[in-house]
Amino acid sequence: IDEGGRRSRYNILPGEVTKSVEDTFEYAYNLLCESCPSYADDESLELSLMEEHQKIGTFHFNQLIFDLANYPQTFSGLLAQDLLEFMVSTVSSTPKNERGSNPNVPKPTVETINGVLKAWMVTPNYHDAVARRVESVLAKLAGWQSDGTLWGITPDTVSYNTCINCWKQSGIPGAAERATEILALMEDESTNIAPDAISYCSCISAWAECAATNPRAGANAEAILTRMHSRGKENEDAPQPTTRCFNAVLLAYANGKQKGGGKRALELLRFMESLHAEGYDDCQPDKYTFNIVMKALAKSKENGAAEKASQLLRRMEQSYDKGSTLQPDIFSYNIVLDAFSRIGDSESAEKLLQQMYDRSERGSSAKPNAHSYTAVLTAWARNGDDKAVATTRAEELFNNFERKYAAGETDVQADTSCYNALINVWAKSGERKALYRVTQILSTMEELGLQGGDESVAPNSRTYCAVLDCIARSRNFKAYNKALEVIQRMEDFYAEGHESTRPCARAYSIVISTIARSRKRDKAVKAQDMLRRMESEYVKGNVAARPTVYSYNGVLNAAAFTSGDERDQEE
């Protein structure tokens, strides 16, 4: 609100400083200097505002607007837009015959517009509002052109690309659809703004960003790539598909849940290779391409997907051994290990782990890390064959990992995820000594991680849930007391400030289920007590402990199967 009580056109600029070009510029410049010491030290503008002969014009305003983008502040977008509004206001208040000849009239240019858009794009804490703010700037520009305030200034490809990119980064529902609409507008010859490779890549990436929630994301991303390829064949000046464009489409399939995504990603890789063979130099598959395709296969759950991913990995190894730059990295190997893990192919997973060690001894940088061991241990947990063999092999693998670290053969130490995976192997084994072993592992993690201060091995809610699940499966007469002991330890450590041990609804529900399965005469009362304890934890602020339908069903089951006389059952 200005001094007269009217709504100001500016977000940040005070009304008193907008009476002159020099005062407006100096205020904005000083605000950025005060808020960002590194900018003040950089002195990128190299201006001497104190010199009387120095005239502040379009160049200086544009430089300052781009500096607001290069040194992001919470006010960058707002101040950049204020400077644009001031420039337009100055132009509109200047006689038309003086606008072009007066050097002290900072007339906006397309660089000004793009600088404001970029400043909005990097402004923190605005999240989903950024894309709409950027579009509003372009809408205002159209209005200024329509009413004759500005002339000869039209958005260019960079302007629209920034807008598409803002929608891609917004993460809001409908962002990819809006990015696609903007791309279609650029493709329309009437707009006279031709899209480039960045336009297509950003739009495709917008679909990759929403692939986890949109089952059609992969197909929509591929449709844009196909359109790009068709336009490129019809017009040699049009942008051609690039490796980045293909990778963005592949990522949409890898991130999504579309049926047949792995197969389609593999087909796209073959199409990409055929285009490169035809002379499309910018379409050569790279390491990232292969990693994404392997990831799409690993997540697809299609028959033979893990083996196909393994074949691609072997292709990378063979290609690199022959002198190419297609060297598999740790992500390449871990993706394939995850693929074997998902189907419980523990033998193939362990064989690949050993292969990683063999290649690392020959100079490969892809040495096994904690994730690699976690994947193999998880494969043993999911192995459907002899569970006794699974626990033995898993223990041998884990002990070998620990031995290598102790001997200095590797600098990678077993972390929480590794311990959790080992617990899961035992929890799903059904062996009699599983209960003893998982509680022993939990005690080790508590001793090292919570009491010893090594956060990398500190147990988390998943750890406790896995242990409680093992207790519930055990059917051991000690299960009832063990479950109560574990949940109490979880609560105690959380009360001491160990956030990772926050009791959750699943942990409480497993305990209630364990109570319901016990032969305790008063198990219905005990189950209800645990439910109230859970509700109390939720009321105190632990949102993770909010009771679920499984919690209440567990109490009802305990009541339904309570033994004793009619009075006991009634209670």
Secondary structure in CASP SS format (residue, H / E / C, confidence):
PFRMAT SS
TARGET T0000
AUTHOR 0000-0000-0000
METHOD secondary structure of the structure
MODEL  1
I C 1.00
D C 1.00
E C 1.00
G C 1.00
G C 1.00
R C 1.00
R C 1.00
S C 1.00
R C 1.00
Y C 1.00
N C 1.00
I C 1.00
L C 1.00
P C 1.00
G H 1.00
E H 1.00
V H 1.00
T H 1.00
K H 1.00
S C 1.00
V H 1.00
E H 1.00
D H 1.00
T H 1.00
F H 1.00
E H 1.00
Y H 1.00
A H 1.00
Y H 1.00
N H 1.00
L H 1.00
L H 1.00
C H 1.00
E H 1.00
S H 1.00
C C 1.00
P H 1.00
S H 1.00
Y H 1.00
A H 1.00
D H 1.00
D H 1.00
E C 1.00
S C 1.00
L C 1.00
E C 1.00
L C 1.00
S C 1.00
L C 1.00
M C 1.00
E C 1.00
E C 1.00
H C 1.00
Q C 1.00
K C 1.00
I C 1.00
G C 1.00
T H 1.00
F H 1.00
H H 1.00
F H 1.00
N H 1.00
Q H 1.00
L H 1.00
I H 1.00
F H 1.00
D H 1.00
L H 1.00
A H 1.00
N H 1.00
Y C 1.00
P C 1.00
Q C 1.00
T C 1.00
F C 1.00
S H 1.00
G H 1.00
L H 1.00
L H 1.00
A H 1.00
Q H 1.00
D H 1.00
L H 1.00
L H 1.00
E H 1.00
F H 1.00
M H 1.00
V H 1.00
S H 1.00
T H 1.00
V H 1.00
S H 1.00
S C 1.00
T C 1.00
P C 1.00
K H 1.00
N H 1.00
E H 1.00
R H 1.00
G C 1.00
S C 1.00
N C 1.00
P C 1.00
N C 1.00
V C 1.00
P C 1.00
K C 1.00
P C 1.00
T C 1.00
V H 1.00
E H 1.00
T H 1.00
I H 1.00
N H 1.00
G H 1.00
V H 1.00
L H 1.00
K H 1.00
A H 1.00
W H 1.00
M H 1.00
V H 1.00
T C 1.00
P C 1.00
N C 1.00
Y C 1.00
H C 1.00
D C 1.00
A H 1.00
V H 1.00
A H 1.00
R H 1.00
R H 1.00
V H 1.00
E H 1.00
S H 1.00
V H 1.00
L H 1.00
A H 1.00
K H 1.00
L H 1.00
A H 1.00
G H 1.00
W H 1.00
Q H 1.00
S H 1.00
D C 1.00
G C 1.00
T C 1.00
L C 1.00
W C 1.00
G C 1.00
I C 1.00
T C 1.00
P C 1.00
D C 1.00
T H 1.00
V H 1.00
S H 1.00
Y H 1.00
N H 1.00
T H 1.00
C H 1.00
I H 1.00
N H 1.00
C H 1.00
W H 1.00
K H 1.00
Q H 1.00
S H 1.00
G C 1.00
I C 1.00
P C 1.00
G C 1.00
A H 1.00
A H 1.00
E H 1.00
R H 1.00
A H 1.00
T H 1.00
E H 1.00
I H 1.00
L H 1.00
A H 1.00
L H 1.00
M H 1.00
E H 1.00
D C 1.00
E H 1.00
S H 1.00
T H 1.00
N C 1.00
I C 1.00
A C 1.00
P C 1.00
D C 1.00
A H 1.00
I H 1.00
S H 1.00
Y H 1.00
C H 1.00
S H 1.00
C H 1.00
I H 1.00
S H 1.00
A H 1.00
W H 1.00
A H 1.00
E H 1.00
C C 1.00
A C 1.00
A C 1.00
T C 1.00
N C 1.00
P C 1.00
R C 1.00
A H 1.00
G H 1.00
A H 1.00
N H 1.00
A H 1.00
E H 1.00
A H 1.00
I H 1.00
L H 1.00
T H 1.00
R H 1.00
M H 1.00
H H 1.00
S H 1.00
R H 1.00
G H 1.00
K H 1.00
E H 1.00
N C 1.00
E C 1.00
D C 1.00
A C 1.00
P C 1.00
Q C 1.00
P C 1.00
T C 1.00
T H 1.00
R H 1.00
C H 1.00
F H 1.00
N H 1.00
A H 1.00
V H 1.00
L H 1.00
L H 1.00
A H 1.00
Y H 1.00
A H 1.00
N H 1.00
G C 1.00
K C 1.00
Q C 1.00
K C 1.00
G C 1.00
G H 1.00
G H 1.00
K H 1.00
R H 1.00
A H 1.00
L H 1.00
E H 1.00
L H 1.00
L H 1.00
R H 1.00
F H 1.00
M H 1.00
E H 1.00
S H 1.00
L H 1.00
H H 1.00
A H 1.00
E C 1.00
G C 1.00
Y C 1.00
D H 1.00
D H 1.00
C H 1.00
Q C 1.00
P C 1.00
D C 1.00
K H 1.00
Y H 1.00
T H 1.00
F H 1.00
N H 1.00
I H 1.00
V H 1.00
M H 1.00
K H 1.00
A H 1.00
L H 1.00
A H 1.00
K H 1.00
S H 1.00
K C 1.00
E C 1.00
N C 1.00
G C 1.00
A H 1.00
A H 1.00
E H 1.00
K H 1.00
A H 1.00
S H 1.00
Q H 1.00
L H 1.00
L H 1.00
R H 1.00
R H 1.00
M H 1.00
E H 1.00
Q H 1.00
S H 1.00
Y H 1.00
D H 1.00
K C 1.00
G C 1.00
S C 1.00
T C 1.00
L C 1.00
Q C 1.00
P C 1.00
D C 1.00
I H 1.00
F H 1.00
S H 1.00
Y H 1.00
N H 1.00
I H 1.00
V H 1.00
L H 1.00
D H 1.00
A H 1.00
F H 1.00
S H 1.00
R H 1.00
I C 1.00
G C 1.00
D C 1.00
S H 1.00
E H 1.00
S H 1.00
A H 1.00
E H 1.00
K H 1.00
L H 1.00
L H 1.00
Q H 1.00
Q H 1.00
M H 1.00
Y H 1.00
D H 1.00
R H 1.00
S H 1.00
E H 1.00
R C 1.00
G C 1.00
S C 1.00
S C 1.00
A C 1.00
K C 1.00
P C 1.00
N C 1.00
A H 1.00
H H 1.00
S H 1.00
Y H 1.00
T H 1.00
A H 1.00
V H 1.00
L H 1.00
T H 1.00
A H 1.00
W H 1.00
A H 1.00
R C 1.00
N C 1.00
G C 1.00
D C 1.00
D C 1.00
K H 1.00
A H 1.00
V H 1.00
A H 1.00
T H 1.00
T H 1.00
R H 1.00
A H 1.00
E H 1.00
E H 1.00
L H 1.00
F H 1.00
N H 1.00
N H 1.00
F H 1.00
E H 1.00
R H 1.00
K H 1.00
Y H 1.00
A H 1.00
A C 1.00
G C 1.00
E C 1.00
T C 1.00
D C 1.00
V C 1.00
Q C 1.00
A C 1.00
D C 1.00
T H 1.00
S H 1.00
C H 1.00
Y H 1.00
N H 1.00
A H 1.00
L H 1.00
I H 1.00
N H 1.00
V H 1.00
W H 1.00
A H 1.00
K C 1.00
S C 1.00
G C 1.00
E C 1.00
R C 1.00
K C 1.00
A H 1.00
L H 1.00
Y H 1.00
R H 1.00
V H 1.00
T H 1.00
Q H 1.00
I H 1.00
L H 1.00
S H 1.00
T H 1.00
M H 1.00
E H 1.00
E H 1.00
L H 1.00
G H 1.00
L H 1.00
Q H 1.00
G C 1.00
G C 1.00
D C 1.00
E H 1.00
S H 1.00
V H 1.00
A C 1.00
P C 1.00
N C 1.00
S H 1.00
R H 1.00
T H 1.00
Y H 1.00
C H 1.00
A H 1.00
V H 1.00
L H 1.00
D H 1.00
C H 1.00
I H 1.00
A H 1.00
R H 1.00
S H 1.00
R C 1.00
N C 1.00
F C 1.00
K C 1.00
A H 1.00
Y H 1.00
N H 1.00
K H 1.00
A H 1.00
L H 1.00
E H 1.00
V H 1.00
I H 1.00
Q H 1.00
R H 1.00
M H 1.00
E H 1.00
D H 1.00
F H 1.00
Y H 1.00
A H 1.00
E C 1.00
G C 1.00
H C 1.00
E H 1.00
S H 1.00
T H 1.00
R C 1.00
P C 1.00
C C 1.00
A H 1.00
R H 1.00
A H 1.00
Y H 1.00
S H 1.00
I H 1.00
V H 1.00
I H 1.00
S H 1.00
T H 1.00
I H 1.00
A H 1.00
R H 1.00
S C 1.00
R C 1.00
K C 1.00
R C 1.00
D C 1.00
K H 1.00
A H 1.00
V H 1.00
K H 1.00
A H 1.00
Q H 1.00
D H 1.00
M H 1.00
L H 1.00
R H 1.00
R H 1.00
M H 1.00
E H 1.00
S H 1.00
E H 1.00
Y H 1.00
V H 1.00
K C 1.00
G C 1.00
N C 1.00
V H 1.00
A H 1.00
A H 1.00
R C 1.00
P C 1.00
T C 1.00
V H 1.00
Y H 1.00
S H 1.00
Y H 1.00
N H 1.00
G H 1.00
V H 1.00
L H 1.00
N H 1.00
A H 1.00
A H 1.00
A H 1.00
F C 1.00
T C 1.00
S C 1.00
G C 1.00
D C 1.00
E H 1.00
R H 1.00
D H 1.00
Q H 1.00
E H 1.00
E C 1.00
END
